[in-house]
Structure formats: C-alpha cells, structure tokens
C-alpha cells in the first residue's frame, strides 16, 4: 500500500514536469513555423521625400538683462511752504514746457508784495522831497544863506533815502520771485509718472509733489559681465528685445561706465535715446551681444513630433523611417529649431505624417 502511494506521487511529479516543459517550449516558439536560414522577409523601402541635414554657421549672441531708463527724470517739489490750491495733472499725462502743474495758496505772498510795493512808493516820494530839499540847500549855501551843517544834513538824508529805495526795490523783487514760486511749471516737455500730493496738502521745500520724465530721453541700460563688456565700444550697434511689445530694435551704445561693480563683476552700458511707441521707464528688455558664430543643425519645426514631454524626429535608417529622440534648443524667426543632440550632419529626416503612413 505504501509502495502504491509512492508510485502515484512519482507519476504526478513526472506529469507536472512534462506539462511545464511543454509550456516553456510553446512560449519559446518551438511549435511555430521557422523561416529557412538565409531567407529574409520582403520589406518595402521608403521612397518618399526626405530632408538631408546640412550644418550651418549662425551668429552667436549673449543675452543680458536690460531695462528701459529715462535720461531725464525729475522730482517736482515746492520751493516754499504753502497749502496746495490745485494740481492740474495726473499719472500718465503728457505735459509741455512751461505748462502750469501746481498752484499754491498765494494770498499771504500777494499781501507781502503789495506791502513791499507800497513801501517802495513811500520811500520814492520821500526821496523826491529829499532831493528837492538838497537842491535848494545847495543853492542857499552857494548864496551863503545856508550853513554847511544844513547842506551836509540835506545830503545825508538824500543819500540815505537813495539806499532805502534800492533796498525797497530788492524787497519788492524778492516778494515777486517768491510769489512766482506759488505757480509750479514744467521746465521741459515730459510725461507724469506719479503724483504724491493732493489739493489741501501742505507743500514744503524738498517734498516731492510730482515725478516726471522726458519720453524723448528713454534708453536701455544693462550690466554686462566684464569679459564681454571690455570688447564693446561706444557707437557699436546691438539688438534690444522687448518681449512685452514683441519688438526687436537696433540700439547704439552711447556710454560704457568705466568702473566695474565689485559685487557682480559687470560694467554698466547705456544706449542712445530711443523714441519708440510703447516704451516706459522700468520695462524689461534683453540686449543681444554678438559673440562670433557657431556651426549648428537646424530643422523646420514641422519635422518635430512630441511624445509626452519628449521631442522625436523620424530618421531614415536602412531605407526605413526610425523614430529617434532629440534634444532641441532655441527657435528662430524663420520657423527652424536648433538641434542640440540626437542628429548628425548628412542624416535624412522625414515628416512625421509621411513616416507614420509609411509604417
């Protein structure tokens, strides 16, 4: 009985091993029809259009961050302390040279000017009397009808009033100058950046009321690393790119500040004034500085095919389109893209649509 059970167990193990062996042979393709040695299946060769990759030399640039700055920006402030009566401009307004910007309360100033004018009139009247008295005294002294003391007193009074008249005129002029300070006008054609006061506020010397800039003096400023900046010269033409306006402008270097920033190891360069619509102080820009040229492979954007986050190009290998992953660089205005890695000069590439239909 024991022998019979052992025999059954042995047979079950053998059957199990045979079944496993047959499954392994089936998975390995042992039961599929084989192609005779030396005979290959017929594969159709691709005969559609291709693009042969030819290296090109293109200019090499270094881009540096720049900003739009105004060559003439002014903080408008009062020269006297007075209450603000009116402000005639607001942010964004364009103003002309000589235009009235701010009026200050001038009642006290007008009163002081009127008082100075009245004082001048009084002194002038007294001077006329003193002059007549001095002339009469001179005549009387010549006729020995007046003493020398009388003559010297008349002369001293006359000379004193002449000095007082001069001082009174200066005082009147000063009050007029001060009164003119109550009317704050633009000294040049400009645009208002912002206003920092309102009617009713007290203006005092040095306190900013308005900030203005000259739109005709806008320029680009950029900090360029030393090794690049030392090769630049005033008068050299660069390119400025303003992404916000989608514009690329030719700009000319006007100044190179001859002192490096020890923190960034860079030099400040400034371009000539630019009068371009849409430019404002503080706008972001990029300056493109020529740095020789380089040899690259460029392909039209249409030859790229995206697989998830990866870029793919179909390459002709052995007469058949083969998918190959590539690493791309910057794009160019003509619609071509720089290939950094994945392709070589002389290879042929195929449009994705044609490659997929061929497969």
ZAMI-414480 format. One line per 10 residues: number of its first residue (from 0); their letters; for each residue x, y, z of N, C-alpha, C. Coordinates in pm, whole numbers, plus 50000, padded with zeros to 5 digits. Last residue first. Example, Ala and Ser with C-alpha at 12.3 -4.5 7.8 and 13.67 -1.06 7.14 Angstrom:
<nodes>
1> SA> 51285,49775,50708,51367,49894,50714,51290,50003,50787; 51319,49431,50780,51230,49550,50780,51320,49670,50780;
</nodes>
This chain:
<nodes>
358> XXXXXXXXXX> 50485,55348,45779,50488,55236,45871,50353,55167,45878; 50405,55554,45619,50494,55454,45560,50500,55329,45647; 50261,55710,45792,50186,55643,45685,50272,55534,45620; 50469,55801,45954,50366,55717,46014,50287,55643,45906; 50614,55958,45772,50678,55844,45836,50573,55747,45893; 50431,56156,45704,50476,56064,45599,50539,55939,45660; 50405,56284,45954,50287,56231,45886,50327,56128,45780; 50671,56370,46017,50602,56268,46097,50484,56205,46026; 50907,56388,45749,50793,56447,45819,50717,56339,45894; 51238,56269,45804,51110,56259,45734,51002,56328,45816;
348> XXXXXXXXXX> 51591,56312,45736,51475,56306,45825,51347,56316,45742; 51915,56183,45700,51792,56226,45634,51675,56208,45729; 52246,56301,45783,52131,56213,45800,52009,56272,45731; 52429,56506,45753,52423,56405,45650,52306,56310,45665; 52500,56554,46098,52501,56607,45962,52503,56491,45862; 52284,56392,46335,52415,56423,46280,52400,56477,46138; 52091,56410,46642,52103,56402,46497,52244,56440,46454; 52118,56429,46918,52028,56328,46863,52037,56312,46713; 52123,56770,47037,52172,56632,47039,52068,56542,46976; 52030,57021,46949,52148,57013,47037,52207,56873,47036;
338> XXXXXXXXXX> 51903,57190,46685,51915,57055,46741,52044,57049,46822; 51693,57474,46660,51829,57423,46677,51826,57284,46742; 51440,57519,46420,51477,57494,46559,51616,57431,46563; 51267,57762,46214,51355,57649,46234,51400,57641,46380; 51124,57991,46166,51049,57869,46194,51135,57746,46213; 51262,58224,46143,51223,58160,46017,51151,58027,46039; 51332,58299,46406,51216,58362,46341,51171,58294,46212; 51409,57996,46592,51449,58114,46515,51328,58171,46441; 51441,57845,46919,51379,57859,46789,51422,57989,46723; 51702,57667,47099,51615,57781,47073,51555,57775,46933;
328> XXXXXXXXXX> 51709,57311,47099,51748,57439,47160,51649,57547,47123; 51634,56964,47178,51628,57084,47095,51671,57207,47175; 51724,56634,47146,51719,56747,47240,51730,56875,47159; 51534,56348,47033,51634,56454,47016,51619,56557,47128; 51474,56006,46951,51455,56117,47044,51569,56218,47027; 51351,55867,46653,51467,55896,46736,51439,56018,46824; 51213,55609,46452,51189,55719,46547,51312,55739,46636; 51281,55555,46116,51304,55512,46254,51287,55632,46346; 51189,55451,45796,51178,55557,45896,51191,55499,46038; 51433,55269,45600,51307,55270,45675,51305,55386,45774;
318> XXXXXXXXXX> 51680,55251,45482,51567,55264,45393,51432,55269,45462; 51852,55252,45697,51835,55130,45621,51715,55132,45531; 51676,55518,45827,51784,55425,45855,51757,55294,45780; 51568,55839,45851,51573,55729,45755,51698,55644,45783; 51396,55945,46142,51520,55941,46065,51518,55820,45972; 51177,56158,46296,51183,56034,46219,51303,56042,46126; 51211,56284,46624,51230,56307,46481,51238,56170,46413; 51064,56407,46924,51101,56294,46839,51114,56342,46695; 51079,56512,47257,51076,56552,47117,51134,56440,47032; 50870,56456,47547,50990,56433,47468,50969,56474,47323;
308> XXXXXXXXXX> 50648,56455,47700,50736,56570,47717,50861,56559,47631; 50462,56283,47465,50463,56330,47604,50543,56457,47616; 50621,56329,47193,50569,56211,47261,50576,56243,47411; 50605,56536,46909,50615,56525,47055,50549,56397,47104; 50809,56585,46634,50688,56519,46682,50705,56498,46832; 50938,56800,46382,50937,56754,46522,50803,56692,46555; 50910,56908,46137,50970,56774,46141,50973,56719,46284; 50815,57167,46168,50720,57065,46127,50776,56924,46132; 51036,57331,46214,50958,57288,46330,50863,57173,46294; 51326,57242,46026,51195,57308,46036,51113,57248,46150;
298> XXXXXXXXXX> 51646,57240,46192,51541,57170,46118,51412,57249,46129; 51994,57287,46200,51862,57348,46214,51762,57267,46132; 52296,57241,46360,52196,57178,46275,52061,57241,46304; 52578,57470,46356,52465,57402,46418,52385,57329,46311; 52862,57646,46448,52806,57554,46349,52698,57470,46416; 52868,57997,46537,52882,57855,46569,52818,57772,46458; 53036,58317,46591,52935,58231,46532,52961,58086,46573; 53065,58610,46802,53115,58524,46697,53003,58442,46633; 52877,58736,46974,52989,58660,47030,53043,58562,46926; 52679,59032,47014,52744,58935,46925,52865,58869,46992;
288> XXXXXXXXXX> 52424,59056,47248,52560,59100,47219,52629,58995,47132; 52114,59175,47302,52183,59065,47237,52319,59115,47190; 51938,59266,47591,52033,59308,47489,52104,59185,47434; 51602,59273,47683,51724,59193,47674,51810,59249,47562; 51386,59431,47929,51435,59408,47793,51558,59318,47800; 51118,59572,48113,51218,59467,48098,51256,59452,47951; 51074,59916,48207,51034,59798,48132,51151,59702,48115; 51158,60152,48327,51149,60033,48410,51110,59907,48336; 50968,60383,48134,51080,60356,48225,51054,60233,48310; 50828,60247,47832,50811,60318,47959,50932,60288,48048;
278> XXXXXXXXXX> 50725,60237,47492,50831,60222,47591,50801,60306,47715; 50528,60299,47308,50505,60187,47399,50612,60167,47502; 50726,60406,47040,50593,60400,47099,50581,60277,47188; 51049,60532,47097,50967,60423,47045,50833,60423,47116; 51318,60680,47090,51182,60731,47088,51092,60629,47019; 51607,60649,47280,51516,60580,47189,51376,60641,47201; 51943,60760,47317,51800,60780,47342,51717,60711,47235; 52197,60499,47322,52145,60631,47286,51995,60637,47312; 52262,60292,47613,52245,60316,47470,52202,60460,47447; 52509,60199,47848,52389,60276,47818,52382,60299,47668;
268> XXXXXXXXXX> 52640,59956,48073,52641,60019,47941,52505,60087,47919; 52836,59878,48349,52709,59934,48305,52727,59997,48167; 53002,59569,48404,53008,59711,48370,52871,59755,48318; 53059,59334,48674,52999,59375,48548,53015,59524,48529; 53077,59193,48918,53184,59190,48819,53131,59223,48680; 52898,59216,49121,52855,59135,49006,52964,59120,48900; 53051,59362,49311,52963,59254,49352,52928,59160,49238; 53193,59564,49187,53269,59455,49250,53182,59338,49293; 53128,59687,48876,53060,59660,49003,53133,59543,49070; 53381,59888,48722,53309,59761,48736,53243,59753,48873;
258> XXXXXXXXXX> 53384,60172,48527,53403,60122,48664,53318,59997,48680; 53313,60345,48305,53447,60286,48323,53475,60246,48468; 53023,60278,48131,53073,60335,48257,53206,60268,48291; 52984,60357,47814,53027,60240,47892,53091,60296,48019; 52730,60498,47607,52826,60509,47717,52860,60371,47770; 52594,60422,47374,52631,60562,47393,52742,60576,47498; 52533,60181,47133,52596,60206,47263,52639,60353,47270; 52222,60164,46972,52363,60201,46962,52417,60234,47100; 51993,59913,46860,52030,60019,46952,52181,60041,46945; 51720,59783,46683,51864,59810,46681,51895,59928,46774;
248> XXXXXXXXXX> 51470,59582,46846,51515,59712,46796,51667,59717,46787; 51196,59381,46836,51342,59376,46840,51394,59501,46772; 50892,59324,47016,50973,59405,46926,51121,59374,46946; 50676,59264,47185,50711,59174,47076,50790,59250,46969; 50634,59406,47409,50589,59469,47285,50611,59379,47164; 50743,59227,47592,50609,59281,47615,50550,59340,47487; 51005,59181,47505,50904,59075,47490,50763,59130,47503; 51227,59348,47337,51125,59380,47438,51011,59282,47419; 51566,59337,47269,51442,59263,47256,51350,59299,47371; 51807,59503,47086,51731,59503,47211,51598,59435,47185;
238> XXXXXXXXXX> 52129,59458,46948,51984,59436,46935,51922,59436,47073; 52380,59709,46876,52333,59584,46934,52184,59569,46903; 52653,59881,46739,52508,59854,46729,52478,59715,46786; 52885,60107,46883,52855,59972,46834,52705,59947,46840; 52920,60347,47008,52889,60351,46866,52857,60215,46808; 53170,60234,47232,53064,60331,47201,53045,60342,47050; 53232,59878,47233,53278,60015,47211,53159,60107,47189; 53329,59569,47397,53231,59661,47339,53289,59800,47326; 53505,59418,47536,53515,59411,47390,53418,59507,47321; 53436,59445,47798,53561,59509,47755,53579,59505,47603;
228> XXXXXXXXXX> 53201,59292,47826,53192,59438,47817,53320,59502,47764; 53285,59027,47857,53211,59066,47736,53215,59217,47717; 53417,59026,48098,53483,58965,47983,53415,58999,47852; 53225,59149,48279,53349,59215,48239,53408,59159,48109; 52877,59143,48194,52995,59088,48262,53123,59138,48196; 52675,59431,48204,52735,59327,48121,52861,59277,48190; 52376,59572,48278,52504,59535,48341,52558,59414,48266; 52212,59822,48082,52234,59681,48117,52370,59666,48183; 51961,60033,47954,52077,60019,48041,52089,59872,48082; 51825,60224,47693,51841,60093,47755,51969,60093,47837;
218> XXXXXXXXXX> 51622,60525,47720,51736,60448,47671,51738,60313,47741; 51444,60829,47667,51446,60688,47708,51563,60614,47644; 51405,61093,47609,51537,61056,47661,51543,60911,47708; 51151,61158,47541,51249,61159,47433,51388,61116,47479; 51007,61166,47775,50993,61047,47689,51097,61041,47577; 51128,61266,48076,51128,61309,47936,51118,61186,47846; 50917,61248,48367,51034,61209,48288,51016,61256,48144; 50822,61326,48708,50804,61334,48564,50932,61287,48493; 50638,61330,48999,50755,61270,48937,50731,61267,48787; 50534,61576,49238,50515,61501,49114,50647,61440,49072;
208> XXXXXXXXXX> 50615,61648,49495,50474,61658,49459,50442,61574,49336; 50844,61597,49755,50807,61566,49616,50656,61574,49597; 50982,61845,49949,50880,61741,49949,50830,61720,49806; 51150,62063,49924,51209,61930,49923,51109,61817,49922; 50946,62284,50108,51066,62267,50026,51124,62126,50038; 50603,62170,50116,50720,62228,50182,50842,62203,50096; 50252,62189,50110,50377,62168,50037,50489,62236,50111; 49988,62034,50258,50087,62140,50276,50213,62101,50202; 49681,61962,50078,49803,61923,50149,49896,62044,50162; 49497,62078,49912,49472,62085,50055,49591,62041,50138;
198> XXXXXXXXXX> 49527,61846,49645,49488,61981,49692,49449,61978,49839; 49787,61600,49708,49654,61636,49664,49623,61778,49710; 50080,61416,49604,50008,61510,49690,49873,61540,49628; 50220,61275,49419,50233,61233,49557,50163,61328,49654; 50185,61127,49100,50169,61245,49185,50158,61198,49329; 50395,60990,48839,50302,60976,48952,50292,61110,49024; 50488,61056,48578,50495,60919,48628,50393,60900,48740; 50402,61254,48307,50390,61239,48452,50395,61090,48488; 50638,61359,48067,50521,61278,48098,50521,61252,48248; 50743,61668,47904,50761,61546,47983,50631,61469,47993;
188> XXXXXXXXXX> 50935,61946,47819,50826,61857,47777,50847,61721,47842; 51045,62135,48106,51069,62067,47979,50948,61980,47945; 50954,62255,48332,51071,62316,48269,51106,62251,48136; 50626,62331,48437,50718,62232,48379,50833,62304,48310; 50569,62528,48735,50552,62499,48592,50656,62397,48546; 50395,62644,49005,50498,62548,48966,50471,62503,48823; 50345,62924,49165,50299,62864,49040,50410,62774,48988; 50479,63016,49378,50349,62957,49407,50286,62895,49282; 50702,63142,49286,50719,63005,49333,50585,62937,49364; 50615,63400,49246,50626,63313,49128,50642,63167,49168;
178> XXXXXXXXXX> 50647,63496,49503,50511,63478,49452,50512,63388,49329; 50923,63515,49510,50857,63418,49598,50715,63391,49550; 50955,63720,49323,51014,63589,49300,50944,63481,49383; 50819,63925,49458,50768,63880,49328,50823,63741,49295; 50979,63956,49679,50841,63912,49701,50778,63862,49571; 51209,64046,49547,51211,63919,49621,51069,63867,49644; 51126,64292,49448,51165,64185,49355,51162,64048,49423; 51085,64425,49690,50971,64403,49601,51001,64291,49502; 51349,64429,49784,51247,64359,49862,51124,64329,49776; 51468,64588,49591,51511,64449,49606,51408,64368,49683;
168> XXXXXXXXXX> 51332,64828,49644,51317,64764,49514,51357,64617,49521; 51427,64882,49901,51284,64859,49882,51257,64791,49748; 51698,64923,49852,51658,64807,49934,51510,64774,49914; 51676,65159,49703,51737,65041,49643,51696,64914,49719; 51564,65328,49897,51489,65299,49774,51543,65174,49706; 51769,65342,50083,51643,65279,50121,51560,65242,49999; 51955,65487,49931,51987,65349,49973,51860,65274,50013; 51814,65726,49910,51851,65653,49789,51884,65508,49821; 51798,65800,50175,51674,65759,50108,51703,65688,49975; 52068,65863,50217,52005,65756,50295,51879,65706,50227;
158> XXXXXXXXXX> 52103,66082,50048,52178,65959,50023,52115,65840,50096; 51929,66270,50178,51907,66230,50039,51977,66097,50007; 52046,66296,50427,51908,66249,50418,51879,66198,50277; 52293,66401,50352,52288,66271,50422,52147,66211,50413; 52216,66649,50242,52280,66547,50158,52271,66408,50221; 52114,66777,50463,52026,66753,50348,52083,66645,50257; 52346,66784,50619,52228,66712,50669,52132,66679,50554; 52514,66945,50465,52552,66806,50490,52434,66723,50539; 52367,67189,50472,52395,67123,50345,52428,66975,50367; 52369,67255,50743,52242,67233,50675,52262,67155,50544;
148> XXXXXXXXXX> 52642,67285,50778,52573,67179,50853,52439,67148,50786; 52694,67509,50631,52750,67381,50584,52680,67264,50654; 52395,67712,50609,52524,67673,50665,52569,67540,50605; 52264,67942,50371,52252,67819,50450,52391,67779,50495; 52328,68157,50227,52205,68170,50306,52179,68044,50388; 52531,68173,50046,52566,68191,50186,52444,68218,50272; 52467,68086,49804,52438,68227,49828,52470,68267,49973; 52526,67822,49832,52605,67899,49737,52585,68049,49756; 52327,67754,50008,52465,67752,50058,52554,67831,49964; 52108,67768,49838,52117,67862,49952,52260,67869,50005;
138> XXXXXXXXXX> 52169,67557,49668,52157,67694,49615,52171,67798,49725; 52167,67340,49849,52289,67370,49772,52285,67515,49720; 51902,67352,49929,52006,67381,50027,52138,67413,49958; 51774,67272,49696,51752,67408,49749,51863,67446,49846; 51870,67008,49679,51899,67104,49572,51882,67247,49621; 51764,66896,49911,51910,66901,49894,51949,67002,49787; 51492,66917,49857,51548,66988,49971,51700,67003,49957; 51473,66744,49636,51439,66887,49619,51500,66970,49732; 51546,66504,49762,51625,66555,49651,51599,66703,49629; 51344,66475,49948,51482,66494,49996,51570,66549,49886;
128> XXXXXXXXXX> 51128,66439,49775,51131,66555,49865,51272,66584,49912; 51208,66199,49658,51186,66318,49574,51189,66446,49658; 51210,66035,49881,51335,66062,49811,51322,66185,49722; 50944,66019,49945,51034,66087,50040,51165,66123,49972; 50864,65868,49723,50810,66004,49745,50900,66084,49838; 51006,65635,49767,51032,65710,49646,50980,65853,49659; 50892,65546,50002,51033,65585,50003,51065,65668,49880; 50633,65492,49907,50655,65589,50015,50798,65638,50014; 50682,65294,49714,50622,65421,49675,50646,65530,49779; 50783,65089,49875,50867,65148,49771,50813,65283,49728;
118> XXXXXXXXXX> 50561,65031,50028,50679,65084,50095,50773,65149,49994; 50398,64925,49829,50358,65048,49896,50477,65113,49965; 50544,64696,49765,50522,64798,49662,50484,64931,49724; 50528,64557,50005,50659,64598,49957,50646,64706,49850; 50252,64513,50014,50315,64594,50119,50451,64644,50073; 50223,64350,49792,50153,64480,49795,50216,64571,49899; 50374,64129,49878,50416,64205,49760,50351,64343,49758; 50222,64045,50095,50360,64090,50117,50411,64170,49999; 49989,63972,49958,49984,64079,50059,50123,64134,50085; 50084,63761,49807,50035,63881,49738,50028,63999,49834;
108> XXXXXXXXXX> 50143,63582,50013,50251,63631,49928,50208,63757,49853; 49893,63529,50118,49992,63595,50203,50105,63654,50119; 49781,63401,49886,49722,63522,49946,49823,63599,50030; 49851,63169,49752,49939,63285,49739,49882,63412,49802; 49870,62822,49754,49798,62936,49812,49891,63057,49816; 49993,62698,49440,49995,62704,49586,49917,62827,49632; 49941,62482,49167,49922,62617,49223,49918,62608,49374; 50119,62291,48928,50066,62301,49065,50052,62448,49102; 50165,62322,48648,50144,62191,48708,50073,62200,48843; 50153,62490,48345,50128,62501,48489,50092,62364,48544;
98> XXXXXXXXXX> 50414,62454,48101,50276,62426,48144,50265,62431,48296; 50675,62476,48021,50608,62598,48065,50466,62575,48112; 50655,62213,47791,50744,62304,47864,50668,62432,47896; 50368,61999,47843,50456,62080,47760,50544,62168,47848; 50288,61656,47924,50290,61800,47954,50391,61870,47863; 50071,61381,47943,50183,61444,47873,50175,61594,47895; 49979,61172,48218,49955,61290,48135,50085,61336,48067; 50047,60967,48392,50028,60934,48251,50007,61053,48161; 49885,61099,48677,49976,60999,48621,49941,60969,48476; 49784,61444,48622,49777,61315,48690,49873,61218,48621;
88> XXXXXXXXXX> 49761,61802,48682,49798,61684,48603,49784,61559,48690; 49713,62019,48846,49645,62016,48717,49677,61892,48632; 49623,62088,49168,49719,62012,49088,49651,61980,48956; 49579,62370,49388,49533,62285,49277,49651,62213,49216; 49681,62458,49635,49550,62502,49591,49494,62413,49481; 49855,62357,49914,49834,62330,49771,49691,62369,49734; 49999,62594,50135,49895,62494,50109,49875,62481,49958; 50357,62618,50165,50224,62675,50145,50125,62562,50120; 50690,62693,50159,50588,62619,50232,50454,62691,50217; 50872,62676,49847,50822,62748,49964,50722,62658,50036;
78> XXXXXXXXXX> 50928,62519,49642,51042,62591,49699,51002,62675,49820; 50805,62186,49580,50784,62329,49604,50911,62389,49662; 50910,61956,49321,50885,61992,49460,50866,62143,49471; 50938,61685,49108,50888,61822,49120,50852,61849,49265; 51202,61507,49006,51106,61508,49116,51063,61654,49137; 51272,61389,48681,51272,61499,48777,51165,61479,48883; 51485,61239,48448,51372,61219,48539,51382,61322,48651; 51636,61171,48171,51596,61293,48243,51468,61265,48321; 51675,60926,48063,51793,61006,48088,51763,61133,48163; 51502,60646,48183,51493,60781,48128,51620,60858,48163;
68> XXXXXXXXXX> 51532,60302,48081,51550,60409,48178,51538,60544,48106; 51457,59966,48056,51437,60097,47994,51448,60203,48104; 51706,59714,48111,51582,59783,48147,51578,59917,48076; 51832,59379,48055,51840,59525,48048,51707,59584,48094; 52027,59087,48065,51906,59157,48110,51928,59307,48108; 52179,58964,47770,52191,59017,47906,52063,59093,47940; 52284,58703,47562,52175,58790,47602,52194,58834,47747; 52518,58664,47313,52496,58652,47457,52387,58751,47495; 52511,58484,47002,52485,58603,47084,52484,58565,47232; 52643,58391,46693,52627,58352,46833,52613,58480,46916;
58> XXXXXXXXXX> 52520,58334,46363,52578,58423,46464,52546,58374,46605; 52582,58008,46216,52491,58116,46253,52559,58205,46356; 52641,57778,45968,52707,57869,46063,52612,57986,46089; 52502,57449,45943,52507,57590,45905,52583,57668,46011; 52494,57114,45811,52530,57210,45916,52538,57352,45861; 52216,56949,45681,52342,57016,45643,52375,57117,45753; 52024,56667,45639,52073,56764,45737,52209,56817,45695; 51778,56626,45397,51915,56594,45436,51969,56706,45526; 51456,56515,45407,51536,56637,45423,51674,56596,45474; 51248,56340,45168,51331,56348,45289,51402,56483,45293;
48> XXXXXXXXXX> 50959,56183,45022,51051,56297,45037,51125,56294,45171; 50960,55815,44989,50900,55949,44993,51004,56058,45009; 51027,55553,44997,51068,55628,44877,51009,55769,44873; 51134,55286,45196,51067,55416,45192,51118,55496,45073; 51091,54944,45083,51180,55057,45113,51100,55187,45102; 50924,54670,45226,50919,54779,45129,51010,54893,45174; 51066,54354,45277,51024,54479,45341,51030,54591,45237; 51038,54007,45287,51043,54123,45198,50987,54245,45269; 51240,53822,45518,51110,53865,45468,51123,53989,45382; 51527,53632,45410,51468,53742,45485,51331,53777,45429;
38> XXXXXXXXXX> 51710,53339,45436,51598,53399,45364,51534,53505,45452; 51899,53215,45589,51945,53287,45471,51834,53350,45392; 51702,52936,45694,51823,53016,45710,51862,53080,45578; 51345,52961,45680,51470,52893,45645,51587,52988,45654; 51151,53029,45954,51196,53073,45822,51331,53012,45794; 50927,52799,46123,51053,52873,46112,51082,52912,45968; 50621,52788,46290,50692,52762,46164,50814,52852,46153; 50624,52695,46640,50590,52784,46530,50674,52752,46408; 50701,52545,46858,50598,52482,46775,50554,52571,46659; 50878,52701,46996,50928,52575,46938,50828,52512,46844;
28> XXXXXXXXXX> 50842,52941,47126,50814,52935,46983,50860,52808,46917; 50857,52959,47394,50981,52989,47321,50962,52981,47171; 50610,52871,47469,50639,53014,47486,50765,53053,47410; 50651,52595,47419,50549,52671,47343,50576,52821,47350; 50846,52528,47607,50876,52514,47464,50777,52594,47379; 50697,52576,47840,50819,52655,47813,50855,52649,47667; 50496,52382,47817,50461,52526,47821,50582,52612,47789; 50647,52143,47830,50572,52176,47708,50534,52324,47704; 50742,52163,48095,50836,52163,47983,50767,52199,47853; 50504,52147,48239,50584,52271,48248,50680,52280,48131;
18> XXXXXXXXXX> 50430,51879,48171,50343,51992,48136,50421,52123,48137; 50645,51739,48285,50623,51736,48140,50536,51852,48094; 50607,51795,48554,50728,51842,48489,50712,51842,48337; 50361,51661,48596,50371,51806,48618,50493,51864,48548; 50438,51397,48549,50338,51461,48462,50347,51614,48474; 50613,51358,48764,50664,51349,48627,50569,51418,48531; 50441,51383,48981,50552,51478,48967,50605,51478,48825; 50274,51165,48941,50216,51301,48939,50325,51406,48919; 50455,50955,48975,50395,50977,48844,50335,51117,48833; 50514,50982,49247,50620,50995,49148,50562,51025,49011;
8> XXXXXXXXX> 50264,50928,49361,50326,51061,49381,50433,51085,49278; 50230,50664,49286,50136,50766,49238,50196,50906,49251; 50440,50542,49428,50439,50538,49282,50347,50645,49223; 50357,50586,49686,50482,50648,49641,50486,50652,49490; 50128,50424,49692,50116,50569,49714,50240,50641,49664; 50242,50168,49656,50146,50221,49560,50132,50371,49573; 50393,50135,49887,50460,50143,49757,50368,50202,49652; 50195,50115,50076,50286,50230,50084,50356,50249,49952; 50085,49879,50000,50000,50000,50000,50088,50124,50000;
</nodes>
